Amino acid sequence: MNTIIKTAKNRKLFTLFDLIIIALVLVVAFLSVFQFLKNSDLSAVVRENGKIVDTIKLSTVNNDFVRVYSEDYNVTVKFTKDGAEVVSSHCPDKLCVHSGKITRSGQSIVCLPAKISVSLESADENIDGVLR
C-alpha cells in the first residue's frame, strides 16, 4: 500500500507536451477574442424602404452628430465614434428609440412604421454570420 501512495506523489501533474498544448490554446483564444472585439472598420448603414440612403464610417466620426430620416416620422439617429442610436421618432410605439445604442457589427435598429433601419456592418466581407 505504501508503494501506491509513493507513486501517486511522484507523478507530475503536467508534462512538457501538456504545457505546450495549453499555451497554444490560450494564445489562440486570446487572439480570437481580440479580433472579435476590434470594431475599427464599422460603418452605420441607414436604409429607407430597403434602399441605402446613408453610410457613415464610424472611425471618421470626431464629434457626435444627429441626422433626421423619414419625412413622416422624423426618425432622429445619433452617430458616435462607437455606434449609433435612434434618439427620437414620431412613430406610435417608439420601439426603435427603446432599442438603445448599437455598437457591434451585425446589430440593427428598425423603425417599422417609418420603414427605416440602421445597421452596423464591418468592412470584413469574409464573415457569413454571427453567433452570440
Buried (B, 14 or more C-beta within 10 A) or exposed (E): EEEEEEEEEEEEEEEEEEEEEEEEEEEEEEEEEEEEEEBEEBBBBBBBEEEEEBEBEBBEBEEEEEBEBBEEBEBBBBBBEBBBBBEBBBBEEBBBBEBEBBBBBBBBBBBEBBBBBBBBBBEEEEEEEEEE
